[in-house]
Amino acid sequence: MTLLARRDVLTHDLGSAPEDVRASLDALPPDPLGAGRLVLLTRELTTDFHPAEQDGEPQPVLLLEHAAGPQATPPRT
């Protein structure tokens, strides 16, 4: 999984941030498949799950991390 953002959007959103934060954009790797996009996060899947495909293209998948299971605290009512 790769989380991408357009450089121009990040530049705009960080316009009022401190200079060192704005300068950190230059350290982000570029997306090799799309000019003007930066890679924010890359994670490898460690399951055997394969996203559905439509017309030969993998469909987007939202991955959530949560603390669930037998040790999780039930919600308060």
Contact map, one row per residue, 1 for C-alpha under 8 A:
11100000000000000000000000000000000000000111100000000000000000000000000000000
11110000000000000000000000000000000000111110000000000000000000000000000000000
11111000000000000000000000000000000000111100000000000000000000000000000000000
01111100000000000000000000000010000011111000000000000000000000000000000000000
00111110110000000000000000000000000011110000000000000000000000000000000000000
00011111110000000000000000000000000111000000000000000000000000000000000000000
00001111111000000000000010000000000111000000000000000000000000000000000000000
00000111111100000000000000000000000100000000000000000000000000000000000000000
00001111111110000000000000000000000000000000000000000000000000000000000000000
00001111111111000000000000000000000000000000000000000000000000000000000000000
00000011111111100000010010000000000000000000000000000000000000000000000000000
00000001111111100000000000000000000000000000000000000000000000000000000000000
00000000111111110000000000000000000000000000000000000000000000000000000000000
00000000011111111000110000000000000000000000000000000000000000000000000000000
00000000001111111000010000000000000000000000000000000000000000000000000000000
00000000000011111100000000000000000000000000000000000000000000000000000000000
00000000000001111110110000000000000000000000000000000000000000000000000000000
00000000000000011111110000000000000000000000000000000000000000000000000000000
00000000000000001111111000000000000000000000000000000000000000000000000000000
00000000000000000111111100000000000000000000000000000000000000000000000000000
00000000000001001111111110000000000000000000000000000000000000000000000000000
00000000001001101111111110000000000000000000000000000000000000000000000000000
00000000000000000011111111100000000000000000000000000000000000000000000000000
00000000000000000001111111110000000000000000000000000000000000000000000000000
00000010001000000000111111110000000000000000000000000000000000000000000000000
00000000000000000000001111111000000000000000000000000000000000000000000000000
00000000000000000000001111111000000000000000000000000000000000000000000000000
00000000000000000000000111111100000001110000000000000000000000000000000000000
00000000000000000000000001111110000001110000000000000000000000000000000000000
00000000000000000000000000011111001111100000000000000000000000000000000000000
00010000000000000000000000001111111111100000000000000000000000000000000000000
00000000000000000000000000000111111000000000000000000000000000000000000000000
00000000000000000000000000000011111000000000000000000000000000000000000000000
00000000000000000000000000000011111110000000000000000000000000000000000000000
00000000000000000000000000000111111110000000000000000000000000000000000000000
00000111000000000000000000000110011111000000000000000000000000000000000000000
00011110000000000000000000000110011111100000000000000000000000000000000000000
00011110000000000000000000011110000111110000000000000000000000000000000000000
01111000000000000000000000011110000011111100000000000000000000000000000000000
01111000000000000000000000011000000001111100000000000000000000000000000000000
01110000000000000000000000000000000000111110000000000000000000000000000000000
11100000000000000000000000000000000000111111000000000000000000000000000000000
11000000000000000000000000000000000000001111100000000000000000000000000000000
10000000000000000000000000000000000000000111110000000000000000000000000000000
10000000000000000000000000000000000000000011111000000000000000000000000000000
00000000000000000000000000000000000000000001111100000000000000000000000000000
00000000000000000000000000000000000000000000111110000000000000000000000000000
00000000000000000000000000000000000000000000011111000000000000000000000000000
00000000000000000000000000000000000000000000001111100000000000000000000000000
00000000000000000000000000000000000000000000000111110000000000000000000000000
00000000000000000000000000000000000000000000000011111000011110000000000000000
00000000000000000000000000000000000000000000000001111100011000000000000000000
00000000000000000000000000000000000000000000000000111111111000000000000000000
00000000000000000000000000000000000000000000000000011111111000000000000000000
00000000000000000000000000000000000000000000000000001111100000000000000000000
00000000000000000000000000000000000000000000000000001111110000000000000000000
00000000000000000000000000000000000000000000000000001111111000000000000000000
00000000000000000000000000000000000000000000000000111101111100000000000000000
00000000000000000000000000000000000000000000000000111100111110000000000000000
00000000000000000000000000000000000000000000000000100000011111000000000000000
00000000000000000000000000000000000000000000000000100000001111100000000000000
00000000000000000000000000000000000000000000000000000000000111110000000000000
00000000000000000000000000000000000000000000000000000000000011111000000000000
00000000000000000000000000000000000000000000000000000000000001111100000000000
00000000000000000000000000000000000000000000000000000000000000111110000000000
00000000000000000000000000000000000000000000000000000000000000011111000000000
00000000000000000000000000000000000000000000000000000000000000001111100100000
00000000000000000000000000000000000000000000000000000000000000000111111100000
00000000000000000000000000000000000000000000000000000000000000000011111100000
00000000000000000000000000000000000000000000000000000000000000000001111100000
00000000000000000000000000000000000000000000000000000000000000000001111110000
00000000000000000000000000000000000000000000000000000000000000000011111111000
00000000000000000000000000000000000000000000000000000000000000000000001111100
00000000000000000000000000000000000000000000000000000000000000000000000111110
00000000000000000000000000000000000000000000000000000000000000000000000011111
00000000000000000000000000000000000000000000000000000000000000000000000001111
00000000000000000000000000000000000000000000000000000000000000000000000000111
